[in-house]
Structures are given as C-alpha cells and as structure tokens.
Amino acid sequence: MDRRIAESIDAHLTLVVTDKHDNVIFSDSSIIAGLEMAGDTGKLRESKSGK
C-alpha cells in the first residue's frame, strides 16, 4: 500500500456536474484551490471525464 499523499495548494480545479443523460447542470473552474490525492493516483489520472 502506498502511504504517500500528494498535496498542493496551487491546484487548478474544474468541476462539471452532469445528470444521467450527460446534460451539464453546473460547470465552473478556479485557480484558487487546494488538492490532495490519495489511493491509486494512476487510476485517478486515467480519464479526465472520470467515466
């Protein structure tokens, strides 16, 4: 198990919320964000859409 947790206080965050038919309900982005990644980071990075 990998116990390393990557952290950043200068992340660029983009959030897109869709319904089950892929209609966009909300979309926004910010360069003022923090990010912490834990777990299988390779799998988290496989797809930008998360599908």
C-alpha atoms as an extended CHARMM CRD file, in Angstrom:
* protein
*
        51  EXT
         1         1  MET       CA              0.0000000000        0.0000000000        0.0000000000  PROA      1               0.0000000000
         2         2  ASP       CA              1.2950000000        3.4350000000       -0.9260000000  PROA      2               0.0000000000
         3         3  ARG       CA              1.0800000000        5.7620000000        2.0910000000  PROA      3               0.0000000000
         4         4  ARG       CA              2.2950000000        8.8560000000        0.1900000000  PROA      4               0.0000000000
         5         5  ILE       CA             -0.3940000000       11.5230000000       -0.1900000000  PROA      5               0.0000000000
         6         6  ALA       CA              0.3280000000       14.1610000000       -2.8190000000  PROA      6               0.0000000000
         7         7  GLU       CA             -0.7770000000       17.6500000000       -1.7860000000  PROA      7               0.0000000000
         8         8  SER       CA             -0.8180000000       21.0110000000       -3.4990000000  PROA      8               0.0000000000
         9         9  ILE       CA             -2.0600000000       24.4510000000       -2.5200000000  PROA      9               0.0000000000
        10        10  ASP       CA             -1.8980000000       25.8340000000       -6.0580000000  PROA      10              0.0000000000
        11        11  ALA       CA             -4.1650000000       23.4580000000       -7.9470000000  PROA      11              0.0000000000
        12        12  HSD       CA             -6.4170000000       24.3140000000      -10.8860000000  PROA      12              0.0000000000
        13        13  LEU       CA             -9.8350000000       22.8310000000      -10.2150000000  PROA      13              0.0000000000
        14        14  THR       CA            -12.5390000000       22.2610000000      -12.8250000000  PROA      14              0.0000000000
        15        15  LEU       CA            -15.9060000000       20.8780000000      -11.7600000000  PROA      15              0.0000000000
        16        16  VAL       CA            -18.6020000000       19.6990000000      -14.1360000000  PROA      16              0.0000000000
        17        17  VAL       CA            -21.8130000000       18.1890000000      -12.7510000000  PROA      17              0.0000000000
        18        18  THR       CA            -23.9950000000       16.2900000000      -15.2160000000  PROA      18              0.0000000000
        19        19  ASP       CA            -27.2090000000       14.3280000000      -14.9760000000  PROA      19              0.0000000000
        20        20  LYS       CA            -27.5190000000       10.7050000000      -16.1040000000  PROA      20              0.0000000000
        21        21  HSD       CA            -28.0990000000       11.8920000000      -19.6890000000  PROA      21              0.0000000000
        22        22  ASP       CA            -24.8410000000       13.9170000000      -19.7030000000  PROA      22              0.0000000000
        23        23  ASN       CA            -26.6650000000       17.2700000000      -19.6240000000  PROA      23              0.0000000000
        24        24  VAL       CA            -24.4850000000       19.8210000000      -17.8320000000  PROA      24              0.0000000000
        25        25  ILE       CA            -26.1410000000       21.0420000000      -14.6420000000  PROA      25              0.0000000000
        26        26  PHE       CA            -23.1960000000       23.0790000000      -13.3390000000  PROA      26              0.0000000000
        27        27  SER       CA            -19.7280000000       23.8940000000      -14.6620000000  PROA      27              0.0000000000
        28        28  ASP       CA            -17.0430000000       26.1260000000      -13.1420000000  PROA      28              0.0000000000
        29        29  SER       CA            -13.3070000000       26.3310000000      -12.5630000000  PROA      29              0.0000000000
        30        30  SER       CA            -10.8860000000       28.0790000000      -10.2470000000  PROA      30              0.0000000000
        31        31  ILE       CA             -7.1610000000       28.5500000000       -9.9000000000  PROA      31              0.0000000000
        32        32  ILE       CA             -7.6230000000       29.2070000000       -6.1660000000  PROA      32              0.0000000000
        33        33  ALA       CA             -7.8380000000       25.6200000000       -4.9400000000  PROA      33              0.0000000000
        34        34  GLY       CA             -6.0670000000       23.0170000000       -2.8600000000  PROA      34              0.0000000000
        35        35  LEU       CA             -5.8310000000       19.3630000000       -3.8520000000  PROA      35              0.0000000000
        36        36  GLU       CA             -4.9890000000       16.1470000000       -2.0530000000  PROA      36              0.0000000000
        37        37  MET       CA             -4.7520000000       12.8620000000       -3.9660000000  PROA      37              0.0000000000
        38        38  ALA       CA             -4.7710000000        9.5270000000       -2.1500000000  PROA      38              0.0000000000
        39        39  GLY       CA             -5.1330000000        5.9900000000       -3.4110000000  PROA      39              0.0000000000
        40        40  ASP       CA             -4.3130000000        4.7030000000       -6.8880000000  PROA      40              0.0000000000
        41        41  THR       CA             -3.2990000000        8.0130000000       -8.4810000000  PROA      41              0.0000000000
        42        42  GLY       CA             -2.6120000000        6.3140000000      -11.8140000000  PROA      42              0.0000000000
        43        43  LYS       CA             -6.2410000000        5.2200000000      -11.9930000000  PROA      43              0.0000000000
        44        44  LEU       CA             -7.4190000000        8.6890000000      -10.9280000000  PROA      44              0.0000000000
        45        45  ARG       CA             -5.4470000000       10.2010000000      -13.8100000000  PROA      45              0.0000000000
        46        46  GLU       CA             -6.6040000000        7.6870000000      -16.4820000000  PROA      46              0.0000000000
        47        47  SER       CA             -9.5360000000        9.7850000000      -17.6550000000  PROA      47              0.0000000000
        48        48  LYS       CA            -10.3070000000       13.4680000000      -17.2820000000  PROA      48              0.0000000000
        49        49  SER       CA            -14.0240000000       12.7240000000      -17.5970000000  PROA      49              0.0000000000
        50        50  GLY       CA            -13.9870000000       10.1130000000      -14.8420000000  PROA      50              0.0000000000
        51        51  LYS       CA            -16.0290000000        7.6930000000      -16.9490000000  PROA      51              0.0000000000
